[in-house]
């Protein structure tokens, strides 16, 4: 495994574009990218103030790397296209997404617009100018999805696969586990609840999740550049599966407080689309090893298949999302992703 030399060869002197650049993992990618001396890093996000705060003020970016901040919503096709044509990125990290299960199930139309239309727009921009590589950040929840978020991420994977087949470019997917520091994740939620005096709300006493540190996630995403092939689906064999209740208790203790005595714990039940236990990414029937110990490749034949008339049916999906017809929208999602239930 010669990742350092590979990353230098792949990144040095190149223009790299990162969508969702002010997010937890996106901003960490920007910070770590600068170690490999790209020509410039184009940071795309919806709010310029937040981009400036996270990228310029907080990130440790090498002074010789040109950092560009571009305010842009991935759902805006013409604006995305303008950014791609202006900067001609060689490498793209598409991190922008709606990832919260509860909010995406409550507003599936918005989930479709961001996770499907946004991905289509980014892919179209990359194909238009001939970007060499594109990394699509997906989720382990895209496997046999039980939520709108997982299903829309699965459609995003199919969009990437289709583009890779047509362009023969190294556009591929990486499925991520739960990022510990994610703004919309349970870690941040628990911290807020503790600081407000509790209670901490947990779905189920036996709920288990795999959590990965943001720095580790970003590092491994960068290292996939040496392993991703056109249309492949990768996953990161990183992080530990822990009971959510144990995470909550550790956090309470870190504040110098005692679980149940100082901070109450309330069980609210599993919500629609939530699994009791999430799968651990490990070599086996679903995943085969690469020469990198923490990067695995999908071994599922279905991941290489496309839905007949895929472009047409996705266009129909977007039209339904635009009309806000929720029942029709969910029906169409299930046609594209029949394993979604």
FIKE-569046 format. One record per residue (C-alpha): residue in three letters; chain; x, y, z. Coordinates in pm, 1 decimal. Layout:
<atoms>
ATOM     r   c         c1         c2         c3
ATOM   ALA   A          X          Y          Z
...
</atoms>
This chain:
<atoms>
ATOM     r   c         c1         c2         c3
ATOM   UNK   A        0.0        0.0        0.0
ATOM   UNK   A      178.7      314.4     -126.2
ATOM   UNK   A      -92.1      571.9      -61.0
ATOM   UNK   A      133.8      874.0       -2.6
ATOM   UNK   A      306.0      847.2     -339.7
ATOM   UNK   A      -25.7      771.6     -511.0
ATOM   UNK   A     -199.5     1074.9     -360.4
ATOM   UNK   A       89.6     1303.5     -453.8
ATOM   UNK   A       68.2     1182.8     -812.8
ATOM   UNK   A     -311.0     1214.2     -824.9
ATOM   UNK   A     -362.3     1548.1     -645.4
ATOM   UNK   A      -48.4     1763.6     -684.4
ATOM   UNK   A     -103.3     2052.5     -926.8
ATOM   UNK   A     -470.0     1960.9     -982.6
ATOM   UNK   A     -788.0     2161.7     -925.4
ATOM   UNK   A    -1016.0     1991.4     -673.7
ATOM   UNK   A    -1380.4     2088.1     -619.0
ATOM   UNK   A    -1562.7     1998.7     -296.8
ATOM   UNK   A    -1938.8     2040.1     -261.9
ATOM   UNK   A    -2076.1     2067.4       90.3
ATOM   UNK   A    -1735.5     2212.9      178.7
ATOM   UNK   A    -1852.5     2375.4      502.0
ATOM   UNK   A    -1989.4     2047.0      636.4
ATOM   UNK   A    -1822.1     1830.0      898.6
ATOM   UNK   A    -1644.1     1597.4      654.7
ATOM   UNK   A    -1630.7     1839.5      361.0
ATOM   UNK   A    -1428.9     2096.4      556.7
ATOM   UNK   A    -1196.8     1823.9      684.9
ATOM   UNK   A    -1137.8     1707.4      327.5
ATOM   UNK   A    -1041.6     2062.6      230.7
ATOM   UNK   A     -798.5     2083.2      521.8
ATOM   UNK   A     -632.6     1750.0      443.9
ATOM   UNK   A     -626.8     1809.6       67.4
ATOM   UNK   A     -386.8     2099.8      111.2
ATOM   UNK   A     -114.3     1858.7      229.3
ATOM   UNK   A      -92.1     1719.5     -122.5
ATOM   UNK   A      -45.0     2060.9     -287.7
ATOM   UNK   A     -329.9     2082.7     -537.3
ATOM   UNK   A     -324.8     2382.5     -768.3
ATOM   UNK   A     -645.5     2508.9     -609.1
ATOM   UNK   A     -939.2     2390.6     -401.5
ATOM   UNK   A    -1284.4     2515.6     -498.9
ATOM   UNK   A    -1510.2     2508.3     -192.1
ATOM   UNK   A    -1880.0     2501.8     -282.4
ATOM   UNK   A    -2153.0     2568.5      -27.7
ATOM   UNK   A    -2489.3     2739.9        7.1
ATOM   UNK   A    -2374.7     3005.5      256.0
ATOM   UNK   A    -2062.6     3210.8      194.1
ATOM   UNK   A    -2035.9     3329.5      556.2
ATOM   UNK   A    -2033.3     2969.9      677.0
ATOM   UNK   A    -1780.5     2871.8      411.0
ATOM   UNK   A    -1552.6     3153.9      521.9
ATOM   UNK   A    -1593.5     3067.9      888.9
ATOM   UNK   A    -1526.3     2697.6      847.9
ATOM   UNK   A    -1273.0     2693.6      565.1
ATOM   UNK   A    -1072.9     3011.3      619.9
ATOM   UNK   A    -1099.3     3071.4      992.5
ATOM   UNK   A    -1091.1     2714.1     1126.8
ATOM   UNK   A     -913.4     2496.7      872.2
ATOM   UNK   A     -538.9     2448.5      866.2
ATOM   UNK   A     -483.9     2499.8      495.9
ATOM   UNK   A     -133.5     2531.0      353.0
ATOM   UNK   A      -54.7     2890.6      258.3
ATOM   UNK   A       63.8     2793.4      -91.2
ATOM   UNK   A     -272.2     2639.2     -185.8
ATOM   UNK   A     -524.8     2863.4     -359.3
ATOM   UNK   A     -859.0     2839.0     -177.8
ATOM   UNK   A    -1169.5     2959.6     -364.9
ATOM   UNK   A    -1511.1     2998.5     -199.5
ATOM   UNK   A    -1815.2     2970.1     -424.1
ATOM   UNK   A    -2170.5     3019.1     -299.0
ATOM   UNK   A    -2379.0     2768.2     -487.8
ATOM   UNK   A    -2675.3     2537.7     -426.9
ATOM   UNK   A    -2621.1     2200.9     -596.1
ATOM   UNK   A    -2988.4     2207.8     -699.5
ATOM   UNK   A    -2918.8     2511.2     -921.7
ATOM   UNK   A    -2815.0     2351.6    -1251.5
ATOM   UNK   A    -2700.6     2667.2    -1429.7
ATOM   UNK   A    -2497.4     2788.5    -1130.0
ATOM   UNK   A    -2329.5     2450.4    -1082.2
ATOM   UNK   A    -2246.7     2438.6    -1450.6
ATOM   UNK   A    -2101.7     2790.2    -1431.0
ATOM   UNK   A    -1871.9     2687.4    -1144.0
ATOM   UNK   A    -1749.2     2379.3    -1331.3
ATOM   UNK   A    -1684.3     2570.6    -1654.0
ATOM   UNK   A    -1504.2     2847.9    -1465.9
ATOM   UNK   A    -1264.1     2628.2    -1268.5
ATOM   UNK   A    -1247.6     2305.9    -1474.8
ATOM   UNK   A    -1188.3     2076.3    -1174.4
ATOM   UNK   A     -983.7     1762.5    -1229.0
ATOM   UNK   A    -1118.5     1594.9     -914.6
ATOM   UNK   A    -1461.3     1632.6     -750.9
ATOM   UNK   A    -1575.2     1534.6     -401.8
ATOM   UNK   A    -1955.7     1550.8     -394.4
ATOM   UNK   A    -2033.2     1580.2      -24.1
ATOM   UNK   A    -2344.1     1802.8      -28.4
ATOM   UNK   A    -2654.3     1607.9       78.4
ATOM   UNK   A    -2959.6     1584.0      296.6
ATOM   UNK   A    -2859.7     1312.1      543.5
ATOM   UNK   A    -3098.7     1333.3      836.8
ATOM   UNK   A    -3344.8     1042.0      833.9
ATOM   UNK   A    -3621.1     1225.2     1016.2
ATOM   UNK   A    -3614.3     1540.0      803.0
ATOM   UNK   A    -3588.9     1349.0      473.3
ATOM   UNK   A    -3879.8     1121.1      564.5
ATOM   UNK   A    -4081.5     1428.8      664.5
ATOM   UNK   A    -3997.5     1609.4      338.9
ATOM   UNK   A    -3914.9     1350.2       70.6
ATOM   UNK   A    -3948.5     1605.9     -209.2
ATOM   UNK   A    -3660.1     1809.0      -68.2
ATOM   UNK   A    -3454.8     1491.2      -20.0
ATOM   UNK   A    -3507.7     1403.1     -386.2
ATOM   UNK   A    -3417.0     1752.9     -503.4
ATOM   UNK   A    -3091.3     1765.2     -304.8
ATOM   UNK   A    -2977.5     1402.4     -317.7
ATOM   UNK   A    -3097.3     1319.9     -668.3
ATOM   UNK   A    -3121.2     1644.6     -865.5
ATOM   UNK   A    -2815.2     1786.4     -687.9
ATOM   UNK   A    -2615.4     1476.0     -778.1
ATOM   UNK   A    -2737.3     1489.0    -1138.5
ATOM   UNK   A    -2624.0     1851.9    -1163.8
ATOM   UNK   A    -2278.8     1781.5    -1019.9
ATOM   UNK   A    -2235.0     1475.9    -1242.1
ATOM   UNK   A    -2345.9     1676.3    -1547.6
ATOM   UNK   A    -2092.8     1947.2    -1465.2
ATOM   UNK   A    -1812.5     1694.2    -1423.8
ATOM   UNK   A    -1902.4     1516.6    -1749.2
ATOM   UNK   A    -1933.6     1845.7    -1937.5
ATOM   UNK   A    -1576.7     1954.9    -1863.7
ATOM   UNK   A    -1423.8     1605.9    -1838.9
ATOM   UNK   A    -1327.8     1584.1    -1472.7
ATOM   UNK   A    -1091.9     1288.9    -1424.9
ATOM   UNK   A    -1230.2     1162.4    -1093.9
ATOM   UNK   A    -1549.5     1207.3     -894.0
ATOM   UNK   A    -1610.4     1071.4     -544.8
ATOM   UNK   A    -1976.2     1046.7     -445.1
ATOM   UNK   A    -2031.9     1036.6      -70.5
ATOM   UNK   A    -2311.6      788.6        1.4
ATOM   UNK   A    -2421.5      603.2      313.2
ATOM   UNK   A    -2441.8      249.5      445.8
ATOM   UNK   A    -2813.0      330.8      471.9
ATOM   UNK   A    -2828.1      303.6       89.8
ATOM   UNK   A    -2799.0      -73.5      126.7
ATOM   UNK   A    -3149.1     -224.2      147.7
ATOM   UNK   A    -3276.3      123.1      241.7
ATOM   UNK   A    -3547.4      167.8      501.0
ATOM   UNK   A    -3560.0      547.7      472.3
ATOM   UNK   A    -3604.4      814.5      206.6
ATOM   UNK   A    -3250.2      928.8      277.5
ATOM   UNK   A    -3109.5      582.6      208.1
ATOM   UNK   A    -3324.3      536.4     -102.3
ATOM   UNK   A    -3228.5      874.3     -252.1
ATOM   UNK   A    -2863.9      801.6     -181.6
ATOM   UNK   A    -2906.6      470.1     -364.0
ATOM   UNK   A    -3046.8      657.2     -664.9
ATOM   UNK   A    -2745.4      888.3     -645.5
ATOM   UNK   A    -2518.6      583.2     -663.1
ATOM   UNK   A    -2701.6      467.2     -974.5
ATOM   UNK   A    -2658.4      810.6    -1134.4
ATOM   UNK   A    -2285.5      794.8    -1067.7
ATOM   UNK   A    -2265.6      440.5    -1206.8
ATOM   UNK   A    -2448.9      541.8    -1524.3
ATOM   UNK   A    -2219.5      840.7    -1579.1
ATOM   UNK   A    -1910.8      627.3    -1520.3
ATOM   UNK   A    -2022.9      369.7    -1777.0
ATOM   UNK   A    -2097.6      637.2    -2036.0
ATOM   UNK   A    -1785.3      846.5    -1977.1
ATOM   UNK   A    -1541.8      568.8    -1876.7
ATOM   UNK   A    -1417.0      811.6    -1611.6
ATOM   UNK   A    -1327.8      716.0    -1255.2
ATOM   UNK   A    -1658.1      826.8    -1101.4
ATOM   UNK   A    -1743.9      608.6     -804.1
ATOM   UNK   A    -1927.8      586.9     -471.1
ATOM   UNK   A    -1803.1      558.8     -114.1
ATOM   UNK   A    -2055.8      448.4      148.4
ATOM   UNK   A    -1994.6      610.6      486.3
ATOM   UNK   A    -2100.0      511.7      836.2
ATOM   UNK   A    -2217.3      767.3     1092.8
ATOM   UNK   A    -1968.7     1051.5     1132.2
ATOM   UNK   A    -1931.1     1111.5     1503.6
ATOM   UNK   A    -1905.2     1491.7     1489.7
ATOM   UNK   A    -2176.5     1543.1     1227.9
ATOM   UNK   A    -2389.0     1849.6     1304.0
ATOM   UNK   A    -2709.5     1652.3     1250.3
ATOM   UNK   A    -2590.9     1340.7     1431.4
ATOM   UNK   A    -2668.3     1197.1     1773.8
ATOM   UNK   A    -2338.7     1316.8     1924.0
ATOM   UNK   A    -2426.0     1681.7     1861.6
ATOM   UNK   A    -2786.7     1618.1     1969.0
ATOM   UNK   A    -2677.5     1458.4     2296.7
ATOM   UNK   A    -2436.8     1745.6     2369.6
ATOM   UNK   A    -2717.0     1997.1     2321.7
ATOM   UNK   A    -2950.8     1794.3     2540.9
ATOM   UNK   A    -2692.7     1763.1     2818.8
ATOM   UNK   A    -2615.2     2135.7     2806.0
ATOM   UNK   A    -2989.0     2204.6     2836.6
ATOM   UNK   A    -3016.5     1983.3     3142.6
ATOM   UNK   A    -3159.3     1677.1     2969.3
ATOM   UNK   A    -3324.4     1448.5     2913.4
ATOM   UNK   A    -3120.0     1262.3     2653.9
ATOM   UNK   A    -3356.4     1092.6     2408.0
ATOM   UNK   A    -3263.9      750.2     2270.2
ATOM   UNK   A    -3471.2      537.7     2036.3
ATOM   UNK   A    -3410.0      198.6     2199.5
ATOM   UNK   A    -3182.0       59.9     2475.5
ATOM   UNK   A    -3036.8     -196.4     2230.5
ATOM   UNK   A    -2982.5       42.7     1937.4
ATOM   UNK   A    -2632.4        9.4     1789.9
ATOM   UNK   A    -2451.7      229.4     1539.7
ATOM   UNK   A    -2109.6      244.8     1376.2
ATOM   UNK   A    -1938.2      577.4     1443.1
ATOM   UNK   A    -1630.6      706.4     1261.8
ATOM   UNK   A    -1424.3     1014.1     1342.4
ATOM   UNK   A    -1447.7     1296.1     1082.2
ATOM   UNK   A    -1068.4     1316.6     1038.8
ATOM   UNK   A    -1045.2      943.5      972.5
ATOM   UNK   A    -1339.6      958.6      731.3
ATOM   UNK   A    -1182.5     1244.7      534.0
ATOM   UNK   A     -842.8     1076.2      521.4
ATOM   UNK   A     -990.4      753.5      389.6
ATOM   UNK   A    -1206.1      936.7      134.7
ATOM   UNK   A     -890.7     1096.6       -3.2
ATOM   UNK   A     -713.9      761.7       -9.1
ATOM   UNK   A     -995.5      606.5     -214.7
ATOM   UNK   A     -864.2      817.6     -504.1
ATOM   UNK   A     -601.3      547.2     -549.4
ATOM   UNK   A     -858.1      263.8     -542.9
ATOM   UNK   A    -1185.7      380.1     -697.5
ATOM   UNK   A    -1263.8      246.2    -1043.7
ATOM   UNK   A    -1538.7      363.3    -1282.6
ATOM   UNK   A    -1877.1      289.4    -1124.6
ATOM   UNK   A    -1741.9      100.9     -824.4
ATOM   UNK   A    -1894.5      115.8     -476.3
ATOM   UNK   A    -1643.7      134.3     -193.8
ATOM   UNK   A    -1687.9      136.3      182.8
ATOM   UNK   A    -1465.5      225.9      474.3
ATOM   UNK   A    -1383.7      -51.1      721.8
ATOM   UNK   A    -1337.0      197.9     1002.5
ATOM   UNK   A    -1505.5      291.4     1325.8
ATOM   UNK   A    -1658.7       85.1     1602.2
ATOM   UNK   A    -2010.6      -42.1     1654.7
ATOM   UNK   A    -2131.5       75.7     1993.5
ATOM   UNK   A    -2462.2       90.3     2173.7
ATOM   UNK   A    -2609.8      438.8     2152.1
ATOM   UNK   A    -2689.4      426.5     2524.1
ATOM   UNK   A    -2319.2      369.6     2599.5
ATOM   UNK   A    -2225.4      671.4     2388.6
ATOM   UNK   A    -2480.9      879.6     2576.3
ATOM   UNK   A    -2348.5      770.3     2915.8
ATOM   UNK   A    -1988.5      845.1     2815.0
ATOM   UNK   A    -2088.6     1191.9     2704.1
ATOM   UNK   A    -2277.2     1259.7     3025.8
ATOM   UNK   A    -1971.5     1148.7     3223.7
ATOM   UNK   A    -1745.3     1372.7     3012.3
ATOM   UNK   A    -1945.9     1669.4     3139.5
ATOM   UNK   A    -1874.1     1558.4     3497.3
ATOM   UNK   A    -2232.4     1444.5     3542.1
ATOM   UNK   A    -2394.7     1114.5     3638.6
ATOM   UNK   A    -2636.8      937.1     3400.1
ATOM   UNK   A    -2993.1      916.7     3534.0
ATOM   UNK   A    -2901.9     1112.7     3849.5
ATOM   UNK   A    -2799.7     1441.3     3685.4
ATOM   UNK   A    -2923.4     1379.9     3330.6
ATOM   UNK   A    -3230.4     1168.7     3264.0
ATOM   UNK   A    -3239.0      921.7     2974.4
ATOM   UNK   A    -3566.1      880.7     2786.7
ATOM   UNK   A    -3647.8      605.7     2534.4
ATOM   UNK   A    -3867.8      730.7     2250.4
ATOM   UNK   A    -3890.1      423.8     2025.9
ATOM   UNK   A    -3753.1      354.8     1678.8
ATOM   UNK   A    -3884.0      592.2     1415.7
ATOM   UNK   A    -3987.9      498.9     1062.7
ATOM   UNK   A    -3681.4      418.3      857.3
ATOM   UNK   A    -3453.5      349.1     1154.3
ATOM   UNK   A    -3286.7       12.1     1208.6
ATOM   UNK   A    -3220.8     -123.1     1554.6
ATOM   UNK   A    -2870.7     -233.7     1453.2
ATOM   UNK   A    -2673.6     -104.8     1156.0
ATOM   UNK   A    -2440.8     -328.4      960.7
ATOM   UNK   A    -2067.1     -319.9     1019.7
ATOM   UNK   A    -1860.2     -279.0      704.8
ATOM   UNK   A    -1627.0     -577.7      696.8
ATOM   UNK   A    -1487.9     -824.0      439.3
ATOM   UNK   A    -1727.2    -1106.0      361.7
ATOM   UNK   A    -2016.6    -1186.1      132.1
ATOM   UNK   A    -2095.2     -820.3       55.4
ATOM   UNK   A    -1748.5     -664.1       57.8
ATOM   UNK   A    -1413.9     -776.8      -82.2
ATOM   UNK   A    -1078.6     -649.9       32.4
ATOM   UNK   A     -846.4     -417.1     -155.3
ATOM   UNK   A     -474.7     -374.1      -89.7
ATOM   UNK   A     -577.9      -99.5      154.5
ATOM   UNK   A     -682.8     -252.4      485.0
ATOM   UNK   A     -958.2        3.3      550.1
ATOM   UNK   A    -1103.4       38.5      199.5
ATOM   UNK   A    -1336.7     -234.2       74.0
ATOM   UNK   A    -1513.0     -282.8     -259.5
ATOM   UNK   A    -1866.9     -405.4     -311.0
ATOM   UNK   A    -1899.9     -768.1     -412.4
ATOM   UNK   A    -2271.3     -741.0     -493.3
ATOM   UNK   A    -2362.6     -804.3     -861.3
ATOM   UNK   A    -2672.4     -584.4     -830.3
ATOM   UNK   A    -2460.7     -277.2     -773.4
ATOM   UNK   A    -2355.3     -293.1    -1136.3
ATOM   UNK   A    -2708.5     -297.6    -1276.6
ATOM   UNK   A    -2907.4       -5.0    -1408.7
ATOM   UNK   A    -3285.1       33.7    -1432.0
ATOM   UNK   A    -3409.9       21.9    -1794.7
ATOM   UNK   A    -3496.7      373.0    -1910.7
ATOM   UNK   A    -3318.7      509.2    -1602.9
ATOM   UNK   A    -3277.0      866.6    -1730.9
ATOM   UNK   A    -3645.2      894.6    -1817.9
ATOM   UNK   A    -3770.8      755.5    -1487.4
ATOM   UNK   A    -3539.7      985.5    -1286.2
ATOM   UNK   A    -3670.8     1282.5    -1484.6
ATOM   UNK   A    -4025.0     1172.1    -1394.8
ATOM   UNK   A    -3919.4     1146.6    -1030.1
ATOM   UNK   A    -3793.9     1505.8    -1030.2
ATOM   UNK   A    -4115.6     1633.1    -1186.9
ATOM   UNK   A    -4320.5     1460.4     -916.8
ATOM   UNK   A    -4091.8     1603.0     -647.1
ATOM   UNK   A    -4143.0     1948.1     -792.6
ATOM   UNK   A    -4521.2     1899.8     -769.4
ATOM   UNK   A    -4496.7     1792.9     -401.4
ATOM   UNK   A    -4715.0     1482.3     -456.3
ATOM   UNK   A    -4574.2     1272.5     -173.2
ATOM   UNK   A    -4758.8      943.0     -234.7
ATOM   UNK   A    -4669.9      942.8     -605.3
ATOM   UNK   A    -4313.8     1037.5     -518.4
ATOM   UNK   A    -4266.8      748.3     -276.1
ATOM   UNK   A    -4420.9      510.1     -528.8
ATOM   UNK   A    -4176.0      626.2     -796.4
ATOM   UNK   A    -3880.1      592.6     -557.6
ATOM   UNK   A    -3982.7      230.3     -493.1
ATOM   UNK   A    -3996.8      162.1     -867.8
ATOM   UNK   A    -3636.6      281.9     -901.3
ATOM   UNK   A    -3521.5      120.3     -574.8
ATOM   UNK   A    -3746.8     -185.3     -529.3
ATOM   UNK   A    -3557.5     -295.6     -217.9
ATOM   UNK   A    -3672.1       23.9      -39.8
ATOM   UNK   A    -3955.5      -68.2      196.9
</atoms>
